[in-house]
Amino acid sequence: ERLHLLEHGMSGLERPMLPSRRARRSDRAPLLEIDARAFDEFWHIDQLGLEHALRATPASRFRVCERRPSDAARGEGRSALVGYAITGRSGLQGYLQRLAVAPEAHRQGWGASLVADGLRWLARHGVVRTLVNTQIKNEAALELYKRSGFSLLPVNLVVMDRTL
């Protein structure tokens, strides 16, 4: 599968519109459920995949967004959690490694807030360039990244799979 590759030059950073907090171990099961609903089966991750994403760079930030208590009290959805992001850095290079928002919470600002939170964290640590990739067919994610200040690079990534 071909993926868009985008970069952010780390200027003109937005403030998150919605709050996020540090992820807890107890958040992992509901976040993996969100992940399974947010991605095609090929891209799902499990607990081990989540651990690998968190350790893929020397430093990482694992943030979650959740509905306001009043929304959660109305019983909207299975969990108050609506999304998460893993942002990593290595030297002056940043990576938006994983971003997932529950489908029922799309287009409500959660993804943009998680992206903004991650970019601001990277900037505080001196990162000068951040990369993210997304599936060619995922137009919603592509538009989110563009609105967040990312630019398409003239190359694609190619991911291959082989059953052994």
C-alpha positions as CSV (number, residue, x, y, z in Angstrom):
1,E,0.0,0.0,0.0
2,R,1.2,3.5,-0.8
3,L,1.1,6.2,1.8
4,H,1.3,9.9,1.6
5,L,4.3,11.4,3.5
6,L,3.9,14.9,4.9
7,E,6.2,17.2,6.8
8,H,5.8,20.1,9.1
9,G,8.4,22.9,9.4
10,M,7.4,23.7,13.0
11,S,6.3,27.2,12.4
12,G,2.9,28.8,13.0
13,L,1.8,26.2,15.5
14,E,-1.9,26.2,16.6
15,R,-3.0,25.8,20.2
16,P,-5.1,22.8,20.9
17,M,-8.9,23.6,20.9
18,L,-9.9,20.8,23.2
19,P,-8.1,19.4,26.2
20,S,-6.0,16.2,26.3
21,R,-4.2,14.4,29.1
22,R,-1.5,11.9,29.6
23,A,-2.6,8.3,28.8
24,R,-2.8,5.8,31.6
25,R,-2.3,2.1,31.5
26,S,-6.0,1.7,32.3
27,D,-6.8,3.6,29.0
28,R,-5.1,1.1,26.8
29,A,-7.9,-1.4,26.3
30,P,-10.5,1.2,25.3
31,L,-7.9,3.0,23.1
32,L,-7.2,-0.2,21.2
33,E,-10.9,-0.6,20.7
34,I,-11.0,2.9,19.2
35,D,-8.0,2.1,17.1
36,A,-9.7,-1.0,15.7
37,R,-12.7,1.1,14.7
38,A,-10.6,3.9,13.3
39,F,-8.3,1.9,10.9
40,D,-8.7,-0.7,8.2
41,E,-7.9,-4.2,9.5
42,F,-4.4,-4.2,7.9
43,W,-3.5,-1.2,10.1
44,H,-4.9,-2.3,13.5
45,I,-2.5,-2.6,16.3
46,D,-2.7,-4.7,19.4
47,Q,-1.1,-4.2,22.9
48,L,2.3,-5.3,21.5
49,G,2.0,-2.9,18.6
50,L,1.1,-0.1,20.9
51,E,4.2,-0.8,23.0
52,H,6.4,-0.8,19.9
53,A,4.9,2.5,18.8
54,L,5.7,4.0,22.2
55,R,9.3,2.8,22.1
56,A,9.9,3.5,18.4
57,T,11.7,6.8,19.3
58,P,14.0,7.8,22.2
59,A,11.2,10.1,23.6
60,S,7.5,9.9,23.1
61,R,4.3,11.6,24.2
62,F,1.1,9.5,24.6
63,R,-2.0,11.7,24.9
64,V,-5.7,11.0,25.0
65,C,-8.8,13.1,24.5
66,E,-12.1,12.3,26.3
67,R,-15.6,13.7,26.3
68,R,-16.6,16.2,28.9
69,P,-18.2,14.5,31.9
70,S,-21.6,15.9,30.9
71,D,-21.3,14.2,27.5
72,A,-20.1,10.9,29.0
73,A,-22.9,11.0,31.6
74,R,-25.5,11.0,28.8
75,G,-24.1,7.6,27.8
76,E,-22.7,8.6,24.4
77,G,-20.5,5.7,23.3
78,R,-18.8,2.9,25.2
79,S,-16.1,5.0,26.7
80,A,-15.5,8.7,27.6
81,L,-12.2,8.4,25.5
82,V,-12.6,9.6,22.0
83,G,-9.0,9.4,20.6
84,Y,-5.3,9.3,21.2
85,A,-2.0,10.3,19.7
86,I,1.6,9.0,20.0
87,T,4.2,11.6,19.1
88,G,7.9,10.8,19.1
89,R,11.1,12.6,18.7
90,S,14.7,11.7,17.9
91,G,17.1,14.5,18.0
92,L,15.7,17.4,16.0
93,Q,13.3,15.1,14.1
94,G,9.7,14.6,15.2
95,Y,7.1,12.0,14.2
96,L,3.4,11.9,14.6
97,Q,3.4,8.1,15.0
98,R,-0.2,7.2,15.6
99,L,-3.4,9.2,15.7
100,A,-6.8,7.5,16.1
101,V,-10.2,9.1,16.8
102,A,-13.4,7.2,17.3
103,P,-15.5,7.4,14.1
104,E,-18.5,8.9,16.0
105,A,-16.2,11.7,17.1
106,H,-14.8,12.6,13.7
107,R,-14.9,16.3,12.6
108,Q,-15.4,17.6,16.1
109,G,-11.8,18.9,16.7
110,W,-10.4,16.0,18.6
111,G,-7.9,15.0,16.0
112,A,-6.8,18.6,15.4
113,S,-6.3,19.1,19.1
114,L,-4.2,16.0,19.4
115,V,-2.0,17.0,16.5
116,A,-1.6,20.5,17.9
117,D,-0.7,19.1,21.3
118,G,2.0,16.9,19.8
119,L,3.5,19.6,17.6
120,R,3.7,22.0,20.5
121,W,5.5,19.3,22.6
122,L,7.9,18.7,19.8
123,A,8.6,22.4,19.4
124,R,9.3,22.8,23.2
125,H,12.0,20.1,22.7
126,G,13.7,21.9,19.8
127,V,12.4,19.7,16.9
128,V,12.7,21.5,13.6
129,R,10.8,19.0,11.3
130,T,8.0,16.6,11.9
131,L,6.8,13.8,9.6
132,V,3.5,11.9,9.4
133,N,2.1,9.4,6.9
134,T,-1.4,8.4,6.0
135,Q,-3.1,6.1,3.5
136,I,-3.6,7.6,0.0
137,K,-7.3,6.9,0.3
138,N,-7.7,8.6,3.7
139,E,-8.7,12.0,2.5
140,A,-10.0,13.1,5.9
141,A,-6.7,12.5,7.6
142,L,-4.8,14.2,4.7
143,E,-7.0,17.3,5.0
144,L,-6.5,17.3,8.8
145,Y,-2.8,17.2,8.4
146,K,-2.8,19.9,5.8
147,R,-5.0,22.2,8.0
148,S,-2.5,21.5,10.8
149,G,0.3,22.9,8.7
150,F,1.8,19.8,7.1
151,S,2.8,19.8,3.5
152,L,2.9,16.8,1.1
153,L,6.3,15.6,0.2
154,P,6.9,14.5,-3.4
155,V,7.6,10.9,-2.4
156,N,5.3,8.2,-1.1
157,L,6.0,5.4,1.3
158,V,5.3,1.9,0.3
159,V,4.2,-0.8,2.8
160,M,4.3,-4.4,1.9
161,D,3.0,-7.5,3.6
162,R,3.8,-11.1,3.0
163,T,2.4,-14.1,4.8
164,L,5.1,-16.7,5.6
